[in-house]
Amino acid sequence: MFVFRRIAGPVCSVGRSCVATSPQTVVTHSVRQSRATIAKLPQNLEIRQRRVAQVWRTGGTAAGVSVQGARCFHASARCTAPQLQAPGGRCFHTSARCRAPPLLWLLFKPIAKVSAVISGRAFRQWWKNIPKDRRAIFIAHLRRNYMKYLAAVGVVLGTGTVYYLTHLQRTPITNRERFIAFTPSQFRSIAEVEYQMHLKEYEEDLVGPDHPGYQIVSRVTNWLVQNNRDVPQIRDITWTVHVVDKPVRNAFVLPHGQIFVFGGMLETVNNPDQLGIILGHEMAHAILGHAAEQVSFLQLVDILSICAVATIWAIFPSDWMAVLSHWLQNKFAKLLLEMPYSRMLETEADEVGLQLAAKACFDVRESAAFWERMALQDDMDETVDLEWLSTHPSHEQRAHHLEELLPQAIELRKSCDCLPLKSQDPILPFRALREGLKTGEVQTAKVLIRNPLQRNMAQAQPAITQNLQEKDS
């Protein structure tokens, strides 16, 4: 469900009397150098521009990001209720490295599955080796005491049901019910281990805050944060920017706000509006707690899988049949449980990310245009995008779904007193090219869209500098 609503208090400030809070956000620097494309940030109302300009003049470069180190970013927040104001004069800092990794969780899954295989195979061998008279005695014992065994199974199932029901929570914004197996402190330890692993993996490829690629990611991130501070999860997270100099078309945000954008993604997006859409989507994963939810869901799947594995190795008469059945069971679990659930989370992040981008006055039509362009690229490369074999919806499906949500997103954008959108819908050229490719009328579409941002890299930095000067004036 696509929900457009204000979380607390009025969202937009123009033309109304409201209390402007001054909560603080820090965007720290863990980056060195990357390719990027710089274009004009979306304009907002004059009053918002004056406030943001004042922040830039007093708070340093890159919309309050200090190149000397972590520094408080005093955002000119949208109108929110007074009780949402953060304590003044205090910086939010990144969490410290956890002292011990959650080894129990990391080791539970492989140990449990190996134990299930060993126990199931041991039971099969025992059953094959015992005499027939012993089998008859064992079966008779089961018949006499089946009620006790059923009661024990009932206790186990009842305990599991109570555990499941007592760990149900509702997602922020969308209010969807979901199962969470971890406490915040437990998952914080897991997330911190993952963060340190990524820092170590990309240590040699992180770029510096003086590079335009880092600056545009920081500014778009700050723009999203400033205009969505009525969302408690946005306001309470410390957002940290990392740009990785790798030709990988990817971006992700860890559960506690560590943003990683790769150089390949910066070369893929056409403009800051599309970058705002992508970052809004990834930030939505963080504020919705999708990482903890997905790990919790996989934990349930693993428990069911362990029972299935033990049964498979116990009842199949030979090892090769058990191995084949075990492999099929893993594939079916991925195809029927894990991948559909992951696609559902991606769709929800698309919806919430579109809301965040709309409130930040980005051109929300660029969301459908971006994925339509990716679908066009697939058509040109003759790539078959099978959604049911992927953890993400297909590019074409995402474009269609986001296009259906555009009327609501545009209305939300209007309610925030954003400047009108340009007349031409950015999705139309890519849709026309796709139709032309299918009919054979277009043969040179690849020339029109391959690495569109690299064509004007020399003019990109002067353009963004001029646009920021216009905001300051």
BASELO-931506 format. One record per residue (C-alpha): residue in one letter; z negated, x negated, y negated. Coordinates in steps of 0.1 Angstrom, whole numbers, plus 5000, padded with zeros to 4 digits. Example, Ala and Ser with C-alpha at 12.3 -4.5 7.8 and 13.67 -1.06 7.14 Angstrom:
A492248775045S492948635011
end
This chain:
M500050005000F500949874966V498049934943F498249894905R494949924888R492549754865I489649584882A487049604854G487549714818P490749734799V493249474810C495349414779S494149344745V496749434719G496149734697R492649794710S489149694701C487549504729V485149234737A487048904745T485048684768S485548314770P485048214806Q486047864816T488347734842V489147384851V492447254864T491846914879H494446644884S495246494917V498946424912R501346144902Q505146224900S507646474912R511046634904A510846954886T512647184863I511347294830A512347614813K511047854788L507748034797P507748404792Q506748514757N503848754752L502548934721E501948744689I498148784691R498048634726Q500348354715R498148264686R495048254709V496748044734A498147814707Q494647764694V493547664728W496347414731R495647264697T491947224704G491847164742G494446894749T497846894765A499247114793A497447434782G493947284783V494547034811S493146694802V495146394815Q491946194814G490246394841A488646724849R487946924817C486847274810F489747504801H488647774776A490948054783S491548334758A490748594783R492248944784C489849224776T487249264802A483849424804P481149214787Q479249164819L482148964833Q481648684809A480848354825P477948134812G479147954781G479447584779R479647514816C482347354836F483247464871H483647164895T485347124928S483047144958A481846824973R483146685006C481346855034R478946625053A479946725088P483046905101P482547235120L483147065154L481847365173W484747575160L487347305163L486447235200F485647595211K489247715217P490547425239I487347395259A487147765265K490847785277V490447485300S487247635314A489047965320V491847785339I489447585360S487147875368G490048115376R491747855399A488347765416F487748135423R491248165438Q490747865461W487347985471W488748325480K491548175500N489247945520I486448185530P486748365564K487748725567D484248835577R482748675546R485348855525A484349185540I480649115532F481549025497I483649345492A480849555507H478349395483L480649485453R480849845465R477049875468N476349725434Y479449825414M477350035390K475249725381Y478449525375L479949805354A476749825334A476949445328V480549475316G479549775294V476749565278V479249285271L481849525257G479149715236T477849385222G481349285213T482049615196V478849595176Y479749245166Y483149355155L481949665135T479249465117H481749205106L484249445090Q484949395053R487349525027T489949315009P489749284972I492349484952T494049654982N490749774998R492149725033E489549705061R489649375081F487549165105I485848845092A484048635117F482648375093T480048365066P481348215033S479447895039Q480847855074F484447895062R483847685032S483147395056I486347465075A488447495044E486947175029V487946985061E491547115058Y491647015021Q490546665028M493146645055H495946745031L494746505005K494846225030E498246335044Y499946345009E497946064993E501045844987D503146134974L500946304949V502346284914G500646234880P499746484853D502046314828H505146424848P506946744837G506746874872Y503046874871Q502947004836I505047314843V502947394874S499747354854R501047574826V502347854849T499047844868N496947864836W499148144824L498448344855V494748274854Q494348364817N496048694821N494348794853R490748714845D489649074850V490049004887P486648844898Q488248634925I490648484900R487848414875D485448264900I487748024918T488347664905W492147624906T493247274912V496847164909H498546914932V502346834931V503746654961D506846434957K508546554989P511846734993V510147015011R510747375000N507147485002A504047574982F500647684994V497147754981L494047675001P491147925003H489247774974G492047734949Q493647404957I497347454948F499947234965V503547254952F506247034967G509146884948G511647074970M510147404958L510447304921E514147224928T514647564944V513247804917N515547884889N513047934861P509247954854D509448334861Q510348254897L507747984899G505148234885I506148474913I505748204940L502348084926G501248444922H502048504959E500148194970M497148264948A497048614962H496448464996A493448294982I491848584963L492448814993G490748575017H493748575040A492848235055A489448355068E490948675080Q493748515099V491448265116S489048545125F491948755139L493148455159Q489548415173L489748765186V493148695202D491748385217I488848565233L491248815248S493548535259I490748345276C489948655297A493648695305V494048325314A491048345338T492448655355I495948505358W494648185375A492448395397I494948645411F498248465413P498748295447S500147965435D499747725406W503347735395M503248115393A499948095373V501547835349L504548055343S502448365338H500148165315W503148055294L504448405292Q501048535282N500948285253K504448385241F503648755243A500448705223K502348525196L505248775194L503149095197L499949005179E499848685159M503348695142P503249065132Y499749015117S500948715098R503948905085M501549185074L499448935054E502548785038T503749135027E500349205012A500348874993D503848964980E502549294966V499349154950G501248844937L503749074920Q500849244903L499448914891A502848804878A503449144860K500149114842A501048764831C504348904816F506648724839D510048884847V509049054879R512649124888E512948754896S510848814927A513649014944A516248784929F514648474944W514548614980E518048764976R519248414967M517448264998A519248535019L522548425003Q521748065012D521148175048D524548365048M526348055036D524647825061E525248085088T521548085096V520248375117D516848475102L515148665130E512048825115W510348915148L510348545157S508748435125T505348435108H507048555076P509348855068S513048765066H514348675032E516448995030Q513549215040R511349055013A513949104987H514349474996H510549534998L509949374964E512849564948E511149884959L507949774942L509649684909P509350024891Q505550004895A505449634886I507549694855E505249984844L502249764849R503949494828K504649744800S501049854801C500149504792D502249514761C504649244773L507949194755P510949384769L512849244798K516449124793S519049374801Q520749214831D519049244865P518948884879I519449004914L522949144908P524948824908F523448714941R523949054957A527549054946L528048704961R526548824994E528849124995G531748894986L530948655015K530748945039T534149075029G535748735026E536448774989V534148484978Q534648144992T532947924966A529448084964K527747764976V528847584944L527247844922I523747834936R523147494953N520247314935P520847514903L517947344885Q519246994890R522247064867N520247054835M517346824843A518146604813Q517846894789A514747054806Q511946854790P513246884754A513647264760I510047314771T508747094743Q510547304718N509347634733L505747514732Q506147414696E507347764688K504247904705D501947684684S503647794651
end
